[in-house]
Amino acid sequence: MQVSYLDLPRQFTDPELLRLVGGVLARGQFVLGPEVAAFEAEFAGLCQTRFAVGVNSATDALFLALKSLGIGPGDEVITVANSFIATAGAVAAAGATPKFVDVGPDYNMNPELLEGVITARTRAILPVHLTGNPADMGAIIRVARKYSLVVVEDAAQAVGATLNGQPVGSFGEVGCFSLHPLKNLNVAGDGGVLTTNSPEITQRLVHLRNHGLKNRDEIDFFGYNSRLDTIQAAVASYNLRSLDEVTAKRVHNAGLYDRLLAGPGDEVVIPPRNPNAQQVFHTYVIQVERRQELIAYLSERQIETKIHYPIPIHLQAPCRAMGWQAGCLPETEKQASRILTLPIHQYLTEAQIRYVAATINEFYERQTH
Ligand SMILES: *Cc1c(COP(=O)(O)O)cnc(C)c1O
């Protein structure tokens, strides 16, 4: 048996999708066509926000969110170091300085540590809903209000996730989502989308993504070229129809793994569950001992795994140059040496999941049910 991490080609074969893309090709309105506005309306509905703005990636969504909030040189943005590099990269691109706070056992920002890293320069908090599990937004927003900080959510991995019934992307001033092929709601290339309840922020974002243009010829400020392609908007709307199904399958797969892998001892730690959240399992991240050996063992048996992410951002070269070093974020660093991501995609069969779990248990010679 073979278990691949993803099965993308399988997702993009429906004649109905090809017909929708063909329609965009036939009409020729490739930039900011009507499909973009249609997708934005649908996405705002999903997130229960007043507005959504399509852009060309979540990286740009994060960057433009910070820009729209007036964050730039001299400002500090508090985020986590166990995310994809783009989270901190967007802060740096905006000219601001990323400040890292440690995470909790749920892989998310530890709100109890936030007040300790706030300085006179802090302007924003940028939590990440890592793995598709919502960060503790109640506690994060409380700290933000107390210190008059804005909150930008990196929801790139968490489309459709909710906390106490409220969708991610609707808690902070702005939410940022990715439509990258690897994400739960994906397109055939790059794409991203922002959510907000503020008409002012929406207008700034709409101008920022299109050179600052407020009409055909005039700008009030310089902007960027970061639009969601019309073709990708059509693909996003098409895939949005099956998002609930995709999420349900991922949640089902996670439940199966949980049961098959739960056992005594520390060799395998299953992902944390939050009873107040709908987790969407963009990734299924376990913690293991003897990780390198296990990866090789699985790989020899045709099981593909990944590590998200092996090097915490604060230990990357540009952050080391700012003075960050090993020991600064003990929980983040401990997890980075133990985490392993198992395949969880919607096309996996139960037999494949049983095979993965049995192979892991066999490696540790564990007895589980
Ligand atoms: C994927 C990802 C991004 C970047 O998304 P792109 O659309 O590829 O730019 C940012 N943050 C997190 C947490 C991600 O997983």
The ligand as an ORCA input file, in Angstrom:
! r2SCAN-3c Opt
* xyz 0 1
  C       0.471     28.808      3.754
  C       0.612     29.783      4.834
  C       0.885     31.153      4.597
  C       1.189     31.678      3.234
  O       0.171     31.421      2.313
  P       0.421     31.763      0.766
  O      -0.970     31.854      0.202
  O       1.182     30.604      0.202
  O       1.163     33.030      0.659
  C       0.920     32.010      5.669
  N       0.728     31.573      6.929
  C       0.488     30.273      7.204
  C       0.257     29.849      8.618
  C       0.431     29.328      6.175
  O       0.216     28.045      6.456
*
